[in-house]
Amino acid sequence: MIRIGTVQLWVHDQDVALEFYTRKLGFEVRSDVTVPELANFRWLTVAPPGQDDVAIVLMAIPGPPVMDEATGRQMRDLMAKGFAGTVFLTTEDCQASYEELSGRGVEFTEKPEERPYGIDSGFRDPSGNSFRLTQVREDFGS
């Protein structure tokens, strides 16, 4: 059986991202390892507490030779616009989660709103990555 174990998000600054994901979103650190043999490459993963089978890699945008400067700029531009991908988070109570995260300093781009599939809201991380926070209707998709 194939399962998703880890997904990657590009981030501008791993320390800033770590602060956001742990202090504002309430995620926990799964791994934070620096590999000196690979030019001090840092493998940094986080995940929601209690969800042990998946993690998000907070990956620094590399420079040459891995990624040339032009590609790095393009990546940063896409991230700033919120077009480098989206992470979909679910919650049992979107309004309560919105209020909790807002209280921790998460700036939402969209407040909770009723949709055909449930209650949905949106925010971005400090690097511009897009997130949807959704309370899915119990009868949606059945």
Residue pairs with C-beta under 8 A, 6 or more apart in sequence:
3 53
4 54
5 53
5 54
5 55
6 45
6 54
6 55
6 56
6 57
7 54
7 55
7 56
7 57
7 87
8 56
8 57
8 59
9 17
9 56
9 57
9 58
9 59
9 84
9 85
9 87
9 125
9 127
9 129
10 59
10 60
10 61
10 75
10 79
10 84
10 127
10 129
11 17
11 58
11 59
11 60
11 61
11 125
11 126
11 127
11 129
12 60
12 61
12 76
12 79
12 126
12 127
13 60
13 126
13 127
14 42
14 44
14 58
14 60
16 126
16 127
17 44
17 58
17 125
17 126
17 127
18 29
18 32
18 44
18 46
18 58
20 125
20 126
21 27
21 46
21 56
21 58
21 125
22 28
22 29
22 46
23 104
24 101
24 104
24 105
24 106
25 48
25 101
25 104
25 106
26 48
26 49
26 104
27 46
27 47
27 48
27 49
27 56
28 46
28 47
28 48
28 49
29 44
29 45
29 46
30 45
30 46
30 47
30 55
31 43
31 44
31 45
31 55
32 42
32 43
32 44
32 45
33 42
33 43
33 44
34 40
34 41
34 42
34 43
35 41
35 42
35 43
42 60
43 57
44 57
44 58
44 59
45 55
45 56
45 57
45 58
46 55
46 56
46 58
47 54
47 55
47 56
48 89
56 87
61 67
61 72
61 75
61 76
62 72
63 69
63 72
67 75
75 84
78 84
79 127
79 128
79 129
80 128
81 128
82 109
82 124
82 128
82 129
82 130
83 130
84 128
84 129
84 130
85 129
85 130
86 129
86 130
86 131
86 132
87 129
87 130
87 131
87 132
88 131
88 132
88 134
89 131
89 132
89 133
89 134
90 133
90 134
90 135
90 136
91 97
91 133
91 134
91 135
92 135
93 135
94 112
94 118
94 119
94 120
94 121
94 133
94 134
94 135
95 112
95 119
95 135
97 133
97 135
98 108
98 111
98 112
98 121
98 133
101 108
101 123
101 133
102 108
106 123
107 123
107 124
108 121
108 122
108 123
109 122
109 123
109 124
110 120
110 121
110 122
110 123
111 121
112 119
112 120
112 121
112 133
112 135
113 119
113 120
113 121
116 140
117 134
117 136
117 137
117 140
117 141
118 134
118 135
118 136
118 137
118 140
119 134
119 135
120 132
120 133
120 134
120 135
121 132
121 133
121 134
122 130
122 131
122 132
122 133
123 131
123 133
124 130
124 131
125 131
